[in-house]
Amino acid sequence: MIESKERDSGGFNQNAEKTNAPPQINDGSGDMVKSDPLINSLFADKYFIEQKLGVGGMSVVYRARHEALNKQFAIKTLHTHLTSKASSLMRFKQEAQAASRLQHPGIVAIHDYGVTEEGIPYLVMDYVAGESLADLLNESGSLNEDVALEIFKQTVAAIAHAHHRGIVHRDIKPSNIMLNYDEQHNLHVKIVDFGVAKFVESEESAKLTQTGEALGSPLYMSPEQCLGQPLDSRSDIYSFGCVMYEALVGEPPLKADGVFKIMMKHINDVPPGFKEVRPDLPDSGALERIVFKALAKDPSKRYQRMDDLLADLDGLHKNTNFVQRVKNRFELTGLRQTSRSIKFAAGIFVLLGALTLACANYAINTVQTLSVEPDLFQENPIWQPYSDKPPIKETDDEEKKSLLGDGQGLLLQGSELSLSTALKDQEMGRPTESREQILQRLSDIAYSKITQARSERRHHEYDLAESTYTEAIADINSYIERTSDVQRANALDKLLVSYMGKGDCEYFKSPPNYAAASASYGEAVKQLHKTKNGYSWTQLQPRDQLYLFLRSADSLTMQGRYAEAAEIRQLIPELLRSFDRELRDGSYRALTQSKVAEEAFRLKKFSDAKALYKGALEEWRKDNDTFIREQAMVMARLAEIETIESANNSGNVSDHDTPFLDFETLAEKVRKDDPKLLHSQFFSDAYQAYAHHLWQHHDLLKSIKMHALSVESKP
């Protein structure tokens, strides 16, 4: 059995006082050299080597004093037998590059890198006069929660700094976490040894670690690291989970006889609970949940960022409501992954979720606000992107709103746990639920996620809603793969709605991602065509179909993809004919023609744009004074087109003022009603164009007036 003392394998110790052995090192060939020739000698012409601090698989670390500065440093040199290996030299250089990019109080700083005349590569770094976490654990066995938390928080903050700069450490373990105290007895953590660190974007890093090669220390390696798979920051999160487990319990989470067996345990086994190993430990369920979440086998189930782990550590002792405490407790049960515990947790989740939802519904009396009806006429819909609707006011009672959300979350977690268990049982040849029951669970989960995403979007939590919609899309596709044609119609509708919702989130978030939005809307349009071409009935209302076409085209327009946007808008006339009764309102036709006209204008198809704008103007006028602002905008464009055509045809400026005069009259009506409606770049540009037209016709006084209105209209 590998004891905890062996956790230092591959690391080094900067604590000179703890190094009691005589100055012997392994030269790599198996022979022990009794005296180290570097000790008590001048190194690289400026560092006096005082003492050997530690030996690793690739390097030796010394304490040295800079001759001129009279300051102590730690110097790391590559073993002489490795200096001829290109990969070893590259890894050593990579450590220097990695650490030099990091400026953080919790990371040992690199001060120099070079190669001596004898061909020995070396690194000069801070000397940490303290001990490693490995030393502390060897002495004390385990740490009390307060001390452990202080070390955990500082360590996580330092590793997060490396991750933010694209560096994955890949060898997080107790011996690489150095501890020392300042004069005020404050504990300080320093992360060392970036010898196998990975630059996330670096091609050289990929060449150093060939496919199937696993670097790191087996007791702390992530499952994907053991399998030689590509690594990201979540691998460091798993390794640090191993460190936290050992610091609190007193032994590594997984042990075995031999490296290969340890690696297999990391791939397949879940560590025992804290009290299974140490019954004497006080109850620490909240901290245990954090540790086991970091230790999840599936990287997608772990913390996705060190910042998230740090946030949970910081909030460990904050008061939480009853529902959150229940969720945390049963999340821990699920993370420990015993079949019986998962089924029990799933049942409790569903029961508590149903009860919580019932209480919330009774308190709020309605959950009708779970659906959001899109609005086609929000803020300047023709030439500007739509503005999303403000959050729907559900209730003034925040506790009731929170209760409703907690109930939905518990139900969803319970359903996902139940489904996961049923699928695993089915894969192992001992099904506990029928195929129809599993499909129903999958369908219910997808619908619950759509509902949750709508609620998140309604409160403008766009990134969160986008992620939830993405999960719903994956669940629906999984459902569709398992179902017959008859069962797919409803699922395709859910898929369509999910793509629409995801597109809205990408369109409205700040900053917007129009490319992603157009892709999501495009998938929704594709699903709508698939449904119609299959002569299937869709639950998507005509007004919502129109919303989809318009929003899809708008997302393309915002990227300057006018021709593609016009193609999407050509689908709308057929929709208007097919649903004449439902979409009889002329404003829908006016809106569509205006947008198509604008795309023709931007493609410099002025003749087409002029005809379309005139048709749109007639439609806008059918509602009398309802859409004065839109009429003013159309008149501004018609005036601009007249000016352009006149200049192109004769080279002279048009004398025809009627469109501009009509624009001025309509704009004044808007100004009297609500001056704020004219505060947009479009109206500012329109007034400026009118001012230029007047200046060309030597009407200087009115030109100055229009220029002033242009400045006044700037947003």
C-alpha positions in Angstrom: 0.0 0.0 0.0 1.3 3.4 -0.9 1.6 5.5 2.2 1.0 9.2 2.3 4.7 9.9 2.7 5.0 8.8 -0.9 2.8 11.6 -2.0 6.0 13.7 -2.6 7.1 11.5 -5.5 8.2 13.7 -8.3 8.2 16.9 -6.3 10.8 18.8 -4.2 11.0 20.4 -0.9 12.5 23.9 -0.4 12.7 23.4 3.4 16.4 23.1 4.2 15.8 22.5 7.9 13.8 19.3 7.1 16.6 17.9 4.9 18.6 15.8 7.4 20.2 13.3 5.0 23.8 13.9 3.9 24.2 15.7 0.7 23.8 12.7 -1.6 22.0 12.8 -4.9 21.0 10.3 -7.5 22.7 11.0 -10.7 20.0 9.2 -12.7 22.0 6.1 -13.4 21.2 4.5 -10.0 24.6 5.3 -8.4 24.6 7.5 -5.4 27.1 10.4 -5.5 28.4 11.0 -2.0 29.3 14.6 -2.5 27.6 17.1 -4.7 30.3 19.2 -6.6 28.0 22.2 -6.8 27.7 22.7 -3.1 30.0 25.5 -1.7 30.8 26.5 -5.3 30.0 29.5 -7.5 27.2 28.7 -10.0 26.6 30.7 -13.2 29.3 33.2 -12.1 27.0 34.8 -9.5 25.2 32.3 -7.2 27.0 30.7 -4.3 25.4 27.2 -3.7 24.8 26.7 0.0 22.7 23.6 0.3 20.7 21.0 -1.6 17.0 21.3 -0.8 15.5 18.4 -2.7 15.7 16.0 -5.6 13.0 15.2 -8.1 12.7 12.9 -11.1 14.0 15.5 -13.5 15.8 18.0 -11.3 17.7 19.0 -8.2 16.9 22.1 -6.2 19.5 24.1 -4.2 19.5 27.1 -1.9 21.9 29.7 -3.2 23.0 33.2 -2.4 23.4 35.9 -5.0 27.0 37.2 -4.6 26.2 40.8 -5.5 22.7 41.2 -4.0 23.4 39.0 -0.8 20.0 37.5 -1.2 18.9 33.9 -1.0 17.2 32.2 -4.0 16.3 28.6 -4.9 18.0 27.3 -8.0 16.6 24.3 -9.9 18.9 22.4 -12.3 18.2 19.6 -14.7 19.8 16.2 -14.0 22.9 15.9 -16.0 21.8 12.7 -17.7 18.7 14.4 -19.0 20.5 17.4 -20.6 20.9 15.4 -23.9 17.1 14.7 -24.1 15.3 17.3 -26.2 12.0 16.7 -24.5 13.5 17.1 -21.0 15.1 20.4 -22.1 11.9 21.6 -23.6 9.9 20.8 -20.4 12.4 22.6 -18.3 12.3 25.6 -20.6 8.4 25.4 -20.5 8.4 25.6 -16.7 10.4 28.8 -17.0 8.0 30.2 -19.6 4.9 29.2 -17.7 6.0 30.6 -14.3 7.4 33.8 -15.8 3.9 34.6 -17.2 2.4 34.4 -13.7 2.6 37.4 -11.3 0.7 36.3 -8.2 1.6 36.4 -4.5 0.6 32.7 -4.3 2.9 31.5 -7.1 6.7 31.3 -6.7 8.3 33.9 -9.0 11.0 33.1 -11.6 13.9 35.5 -11.6 16.3 34.0 -14.1 16.7 31.2 -16.6 19.8 30.1 -18.4 22.3 27.4 -19.3 25.8 27.2 -17.8 29.0 26.8 -19.8 28.9 23.2 -18.8 25.5 22.8 -20.5 23.4 22.6 -17.3 20.0 24.4 -17.7 18.8 26.2 -14.5 16.0 28.3 -13.1 16.4 30.9 -10.4 13.2 31.5 -8.2 12.1 32.7 -4.9 13.4 30.8 -1.9 10.5 29.9 0.4 11.7 29.4 3.9 8.9 27.2 5.1 7.5 23.7 4.6 5.3 22.0 2.1 1.8 20.9 2.7 3.1 17.3 2.4 5.5 17.9 5.3 2.7 19.4 7.4 0.4 16.4 6.7 3.3 13.9 7.5 3.6 15.6 10.8 0.0 16.2 11.8 -1.9 13.5 9.8 -4.7 15.9 8.9 -5.8 19.5 9.3 -8.6 21.1 11.2 -11.2 22.8 9.0 -10.2 26.4 9.7 -6.5 25.9 8.9 -7.5 23.7 5.8 -9.8 26.4 4.5 -7.2 29.1 4.7 -4.8 26.9 2.7 -7.5 25.9 0.2 -8.6 29.4 -0.5 -5.1 30.8 -1.1 -4.2 27.8 -3.3 -7.3 28.0 -5.4 -6.8 31.7 -5.9 -3.3 31.1 -7.1 -4.3 28.2 -9.5 -7.2 30.3 -10.8 -4.6 33.0 -11.7 -2.7 30.5 -13.8 -5.9 29.2 -15.5 -6.9 32.8 -16.4 -3.6 33.1 -18.3 -4.1 29.8 -20.2 -1.8 27.6 -18.1 -2.8 24.3 -16.6 -0.4 23.1 -13.8 -1.1 19.3 -14.3 0.8 18.3 -11.1 -1.2 19.8 -8.2 -0.2 17.8 -5.0 0.8 18.6 -1.4 4.5 18.7 -2.1 4.0 21.5 -4.6 2.1 23.7 -2.2 4.6 25.5 0.0 3.6 27.2 3.3 5.3 29.9 5.3 4.5 32.5 7.9 5.3 36.2 7.9 6.4 38.2 10.9 2.8 38.7 12.0 2.3 34.9 11.9 0.0 35.1 8.8 0.0 32.0 6.7 1.0 32.4 3.0 0.8 29.7 0.3 3.1 29.4 -2.7 2.5 27.1 -5.7 5.7 25.6 -7.1 6.9 23.3 -9.9 5.4 24.1 -13.2 7.6 21.5 -14.8 4.7 19.7 -16.5 2.5 22.7 -16.9 0.6 23.1 -20.1 -0.1 26.2 -22.2 -3.6 25.6 -23.3 -3.1 27.3 -26.7 0.5 26.0 -27.2 1.3 23.5 -30.0 4.7 22.8 -28.3 2.9 21.6 -25.2 0.9 19.1 -27.3 4.1 17.8 -28.9 5.7 17.3 -25.5 2.8 15.2 -24.2 2.1 12.6 -27.0 -1.3 10.8 -27.1 -1.5 8.2 -24.4 1.3 9.7 -22.3 0.2 10.6 -18.7 2.3 13.1 -16.8 1.7 13.9 -13.1 1.7 12.2 -9.7 -0.6 9.1 -9.7 -2.1 9.7 -6.3 -3.5 13.1 -7.6 -4.1 12.5 -11.3 -7.5 13.1 -12.8 -9.2 10.3 -14.7 -8.6 11.9 -18.1 -5.0 12.4 -17.1 -4.7 8.7 -16.3 -6.1 7.9 -19.7 -3.7 10.2 -21.5 -6.5 12.4 -22.8 -6.3 16.1 -23.6 -6.5 18.2 -20.4 -8.0 21.5 -19.4 -8.3 23.4 -16.1 -10.8 20.9 -14.8 -8.0 18.4 -14.4 -6.3 20.7 -11.9 -9.7 21.0 -10.1 -9.8 17.2 -9.7 -6.2 17.0 -8.5 -6.9 19.7 -6.0 -10.0 17.8 -4.9 -7.6 14.9 -4.0 -5.4 17.4 -2.0 -8.4 18.7 -0.1 -9.6 15.2 0.7 -6.2 14.2 2.0 -5.8 17.4 4.1 -9.1 16.8 5.8 -9.1 13.0 6.2 -5.4 12.3 6.5 -4.9 10.0 3.6 -5.3 10.2 -0.2 -8.8 9.5 -1.6 -7.7 6.5 -3.5 -4.8 4.1 -2.7 -3.6 0.8 -4.1 -0.5 -1.3 -4.6 1.3 0.1 -7.6 0.9 3.0 -9.9 -1.3 1.3 -12.5 -3.8 0.2 -9.9 -4.0 3.7 -8.5 -4.7 5.1 -11.9 -7.4 2.5 -12.6 -9.1 3.5 -9.3 -9.0 7.2 -10.4 -10.8 6.1 -13.6 -13.4 3.8 -12.0 -13.8 4.2 -8.2 -15.4 6.8 -6.1 -13.6 7.6 -2.8 -15.2 6.7 0.5 -17.0 9.3 2.5 -15.1 11.2 5.2 -16.7 9.4 8.1 -16.2 6.0 6.5 -12.4 6.6 6.8 -12.4 8.7 9.9 -15.5 8.2 12.1 -14.0 10.6 14.6 -14.2 13.6 12.3 -16.8 16.2 13.1 -19.7 16.6 10.7 -18.5 18.6 7.6 -21.2 17.8 5.0 -21.0 21.2 3.3 -17.2 21.0 2.8 -17.4 17.3 1.9 -19.9 18.2 -0.9 -17.4 20.7 -2.3 -14.6 18.1 -2.2 -16.7 15.4 -3.9 -17.9 17.8 -6.5 -14.2 18.6 -7.4 -13.6 14.8 -7.5 -16.4 14.0 -10.0 -15.2 11.5 -12.6 -17.0 13.4 -15.5 -15.3 16.8 -16.0 -18.6 18.3 -16.9 -20.0 17.4 -13.4 -17.1 19.1 -11.6 -16.6 22.8 -10.9 -16.0 24.3 -14.3 -13.7 27.0 -13.0 -11.5 27.5 -10.0 -13.4 30.7 -9.4 -16.6 28.7 -8.8 -14.8 26.5 -6.3 -13.4 29.5 -4.5 -16.9 31.0 -4.4 -18.2 27.9 -2.7 -15.4 27.9 -0.2 -15.9 31.6 0.6 -19.7 31.0 1.1 -19.2 27.8 3.2 -20.4 29.2 6.5 -23.0 31.6 5.2 -26.6 31.0 6.2 -28.5 29.0 3.6 -32.3 28.3 3.4 -33.7 24.9 4.1 -34.2 24.0 0.4 -30.6 24.8 -0.4 -29.3 22.8 2.5 -31.4 19.8 1.3 -30.1 20.3 -2.2 -26.5 20.3 -1.0 -27.0 17.2 1.1 -28.4 15.2 -1.7 -26.0 16.5 -4.2 -23.3 15.0 -2.1 -25.2 11.7 -2.0 -25.4 11.8 -5.8 -21.7 12.7 -6.2 -20.7 9.6 -4.1 -22.6 7.6 -6.7 -23.7 4.4 -4.9 -26.8 3.0 -6.7 -28.9 2.8 -3.6 -28.0 6.3 -2.5 -28.7 7.8 -5.9 -32.2 6.2 -6.1 -32.9 7.4 -2.6 -31.7 10.9 -3.4 -33.7 11.0 -6.6 -36.9 10.1 -4.8 -36.3 12.7 -2.1 -35.6 15.4 -4.8 -38.8 14.7 -6.7 -40.9 14.6 -3.5 -39.4 17.8 -2.1 -39.6 19.5 -5.5 -43.2 18.6 -5.9 -44.0 19.8 -2.3 -42.1 23.0 -2.8 -43.7 23.7 -6.2 -47.2 23.1 -4.6 -46.4 25.6 -1.8 -45.1 28.2 -4.3 -48.1 27.8 -6.6 -50.5 28.2 -3.7 -48.6 31.3 -2.6 -48.4 32.9 -6.1 -51.7 31.5 -7.4 -50.4 31.2 -10.9 -47.5 30.0 -13.0 -48.7 31.5 -16.3 -45.7 33.7 -16.5 -43.6 30.8 -17.4 -44.2 31.4 -21.0 -43.0 34.6 -22.6 -44.8 36.0 -25.7 -42.4 37.7 -28.1 -43.1 41.3 -29.1 -42.4 42.2 -32.7 -42.7 46.0 -32.2 -40.3 46.8 -29.5 -38.1 49.9 -29.9 -37.5 50.8 -33.6 -38.0 47.3 -35.0 -37.2 48.1 -38.6 -33.6 49.5 -38.6 -32.4 48.5 -35.1 -32.3 45.2 -33.3 -35.3 44.4 -31.2 -35.0 45.1 -27.5 -36.1 42.2 -25.3 -39.1 42.5 -23.1 -38.5 43.6 -19.6 -38.8 41.0 -16.9 -42.4 40.0 -16.3 -43.5 41.0 -12.8 -44.6 37.8 -11.1 -45.0 38.9 -7.6 -43.6 41.4 -5.1 -42.7 38.6 -2.7 -39.1 37.6 -3.5 -39.3 34.6 -1.1 -42.2 33.1 -3.1 -40.3 33.6 -6.4 -37.3 31.9 -4.9 -39.4 29.1 -3.6 -40.8 28.4 -7.1 -37.3 28.3 -8.5 -36.1 26.0 -5.8 -39.0 23.6 -6.5 -38.2 23.5 -10.2 -34.6 22.9 -9.4 -35.3 20.0 -7.0 -37.7 18.4 -9.4 -35.2 18.6 -12.3 -32.3 17.2 -10.2 -34.4 14.3 -9.0 -35.6 13.5 -12.5 -32.0 13.6 -13.9 -30.7 11.4 -11.1 -33.5 8.8 -11.7 -32.9 8.8 -15.4 -29.1 8.4 -15.0 -29.7 5.4 -12.7 -32.3 3.8 -15.0 -30.0 4.2 -18.1 -27.0 2.6 -16.2 -29.2 -0.2 -15.0 -30.3 -0.8 -18.6 -26.7 -0.8 -19.9 -25.8 -3.4 -17.3 -28.6 -5.7 -18.4 -30.8 -5.4 -15.4 -33.4 -2.8 -16.4 -35.5 -1.3 -13.6 -37.8 0.7 -15.9 -39.4 0.1 -19.2 -38.3 1.8 -22.4 -41.5 3.9 -22.4 -40.9 5.0 -18.8 -37.3 6.1 -19.6 -38.5 8.0 -22.7 -41.2 9.8 -20.6 -38.5 10.8 -18.1 -36.3 12.1 -20.8 -39.2 14.1 -22.3 -40.2 15.5 -18.9 -36.6 16.6 -18.2 -36.3 18.4 -21.5 -39.6 20.2 -20.9 -38.5 21.2 -17.4 -35.3 22.6 -18.8 -37.2 24.7 -21.4 -39.4 26.1 -18.6 -36.4 26.8 -16.5 -34.6 28.5 -19.4 -37.6 30.7 -20.1 -37.6 31.8 -16.5 -33.9 32.6 -16.6 -34.3 34.5 -19.9 -37.3 36.4 -18.5 -35.0 37.8 -15.7 -32.3 38.6 -18.3 -29.9 35.9 -17.1 -29.0 35.3 -20.8 -25.8 33.2 -20.3 -27.5 30.9 -17.8 -30.6 30.5 -20.0 -28.4 29.9 -23.1 -26.7 27.0 -21.2 -30.0 25.6 -20.1 -31.4 25.7 -23.6 -28.3 23.9 -24.9 -28.9 21.1 -22.3 -32.6 20.9 -23.3 -31.6 20.6 -27.0 -29.2 17.7 -26.2 -32.0 16.0 -24.2 -34.6 16.4 -26.9 -32.2 15.1 -29.6 -31.5 12.1 -27.4 -35.3 11.5 -27.0 -35.8 11.8 -30.8 -33.1 9.2 -31.5 -35.0 6.7 -29.3 -38.6 7.4 -30.5 -40.9 6.5 -33.4 -42.1 8.9 -36.1 -45.5 9.3 -34.3 -43.8 10.4 -31.1 -41.4 12.8 -32.7 -43.8 15.6 -33.7 -44.1 17.0 -30.2 -40.4 16.6 -29.6 -39.6 18.6 -32.8 -41.8 21.4 -31.6 -39.9 21.5 -28.3 -36.6 21.4 -30.3 -37.8 24.3 -32.4 -38.7 26.4 -29.3 -35.4 25.6 -27.7 -33.4 26.9 -30.7 -35.6 30.0 -30.8 -35.0 30.6 -27.1 -31.2 30.0 -27.4 -31.1 32.4 -30.3 -32.9 35.1 -28.3 -30.4 34.8 -25.5 -27.4 35.1 -27.9 -29.1 38.1 -29.6 -30.0 40.1 -26.5 -27.0 39.4 -24.2 -24.3 42.0 -23.8 -22.3 42.0 -26.0 -24.6 40.3 -28.5 -23.4 37.3 -30.5 -25.2 37.7 -33.7 -23.3 34.9 -35.5 -24.4 32.4 -32.9 -27.9 33.8 -32.8 -28.3 33.4 -36.6 -27.1 29.8 -36.3 -29.6 29.0 -33.6 -32.5 30.8 -35.4 -31.4 29.0 -38.6 -31.7 25.6 -36.8 -35.2 26.6 -35.7 -36.2 27.6 -39.2 -34.8 24.3 -40.5 -36.9 22.4 -37.9 -40.0 24.3 -38.9 -39.5 23.4 -42.5 -38.9 19.8 -41.6 -42.2 19.7 -39.7 -44.2 21.4 -42.5 -42.6 19.3 -45.3 -43.5 16.2 -43.3 -47.1 17.5 -43.2 -47.0 17.4 -39.4 -49.0 19.8 -37.4 -46.9 22.3 -35.4 -48.0 23.9 -32.1 -46.0 27.1 -32.9 -48.5 29.8 -33.5 -48.4 31.8 -36.8 -47.4 35.0 -34.9 -44.5 33.1 -33.4 -43.5 31.7 -36.8 -43.5 35.3 -38.1 -41.4 36.3 -35.1 -38.9 33.5 -35.9 -38.5 34.6 -39.6 -38.1 38.3 -38.7 -35.6 37.7 -35.8 -33.6 35.2 -37.9 -33.3 37.8 -40.7 -32.5 40.6 -38.3 -29.6 38.6 -36.8 -28.2 38.2 -40.4 -28.7 41.9 -41.1 -26.8 42.9 -38.0 -23.8 41.0 -39.5 -24.1 42.7 -42.8 -25.4 39.5 -44.5 -28.2 41.3 -46.3 -28.7 38.9 -49.2 -29.2 36.0 -46.7 -31.5 38.1 -44.6 -33.6 38.9 -47.7 -33.9 35.2 -48.5 -35.4 34.5 -45.1 -37.8 37.4 -45.4 -39.0 36.0 -48.7 -40.6 33.2 -46.7 -42.9 35.7 -44.9 -45.4 36.5 -47.7 -46.4 32.8 -48.0 -46.8 32.7 -44.2 -49.1 35.8 -44.4 -51.2 34.2 -47.1 -51.5 30.9 -45.3 -52.6 32.5 -42.1 -54.5 35.5 -43.5 -57.1 35.5 -40.6 -54.5 35.2 -37.8 -52.1 37.7 -39.4 -54.6 40.1 -40.9 -53.1 43.0 -39.1 -51.5 45.2 -41.8 -48.6 46.1 -39.5 -47.1 42.6 -40.0 -47.0 43.2 -43.8 -45.7 46.7 -43.3 -43.0 45.5 -40.9 -41.9 42.8 -43.4 -41.8 45.0 -46.4 -39.9 47.7 -44.5 -37.2 45.2 -43.5 -36.9 43.8 -47.0 -36.7 47.3 -48.4 -34.0 48.2 -46.0 -31.9 45.2 -47.1 -32.4 46.1 -50.7 -31.3 49.7 -49.8 -28.1 48.4 -48.2 -27.4 46.2 -51.2 -27.7 49.4 -53.3 -30.8 48.0 -55.2 -32.4 51.4 -54.9 -35.2 50.8 -57.4 -36.4 47.7 -55.6 -36.0 49.5 -52.2 -38.1 52.4 -53.4 -41.0 50.2 -54.6 -40.9 48.2 -51.3 -40.8 51.3 -49.2 -43.8 52.8 -51.0 -45.8 49.5 -50.4 -44.8 49.5 -46.8 -45.8 53.2 -46.4 -49.3 52.3 -47.6 -49.5 49.5 -45.1 -48.3 51.7 -42.2 -50.9 54.4 -43.2 -53.8 51.9 -42.8 -53.5 52.2 -39.0 -53.8 56.0 -39.3 -51.7 57.6 -36.5 -50.6 54.4 -34.8 -47.2 54.1 -36.6 -46.2 57.8 -37.3 -42.6 57.1 -36.3 -42.3 54.2 -38.8 -43.9 56.4 -41.5 -41.3 59.1 -40.8 -38.5 56.6 -41.1 -39.8 55.3 -44.5 -40.2 58.9 -45.8 -36.6 59.6 -44.8 -35.4 56.6 -46.8 -37.5 57.6 -49.8 -36.1 61.1 -49.7 -32.5 59.7 -49.6 -33.2 57.3 -52.5 -34.7 60.2 -54.6 -31.5 62.2 -54.0 -29.2 59.3 -54.9 -31.2 58.4 -58.1 -31.2 62.1 -59.2 -27.5 62.4 -58.7 -26.8 59.1 -60.5 -29.1 59.9 -63.5 -28.1 63.6 -64.2 -25.2 64.4 -62.0 -27.3 67.2 -60.5 -29.0 67.5 -57.1 -32.7 66.8 -57.0 -35.0 69.8 -56.7 -37.8 67.6 -55.4 -38.3 68.4 -51.7 -41.6 66.6 -51.1 -40.2 63.4 -49.4 -38.0 65.5 -47.1 -40.9 67.8 -46.3 -43.1 64.8 -45.6 -40.4 63.4 -43.3 -40.1 66.8 -41.5 -43.9 66.9 -41.0 -44.1 63.3 -39.6 -41.1 63.8 -37.4 -42.6 66.9 -35.9 -45.7 64.9 -35.0 -43.5 62.3 -33.3 -41.6 65.1 -31.4 -44.8 66.6 -30.0 -46.0 63.1 -28.8 -42.7 62.0 -27.3 -39.3 63.7 -28.2 -37.4 60.7 -26.8 -38.7 58.6 -29.8 -36.5 60.6 -32.1 -33.3 60.0 -30.1 -31.6 57.5 -32.4 -28.8 57.4 -34.8 -31.2 56.9 -37.7 -33.1 60.1 -37.1 -29.8 62.0 -36.5 -28.5 60.8 -39.8 -31.9 61.6 -41.5 -31.8 65.2 -40.3 -28.2 65.5 -41.3 -29.1 64.3 -44.9 -31.9 66.8 -45.0 -29.5 69.6 -43.8 -27.1 68.6 -46.6 -29.9 68.7 -49.2 -30.9 72.2 -48.1 -27.3 73.4 -48.1 -27.0 72.3 -51.7 -30.1 74.3 -52.5 -28.6 77.4 -50.6 -31.3 77.3 -47.9 -28.7 78.0 -45.3 -31.0 79.0 -42.4 -33.1 75.9 -42.6 -30.0 73.8 -43.2 -28.6 75.1 -39.8 -31.9 74.3 -38.1 -31.9 70.7 -39.5 -28.3 70.3 -38.4 -29.2 71.3 -34.9 -32.0 68.8 -34.9 -29.5 66.2 -36.0 -27.3 66.9 -33.1 -30.3 66.9 -30.7 -31.4 63.5 -32.0 -28.1 61.7 -31.3 -28.7 58.8 -28.8 
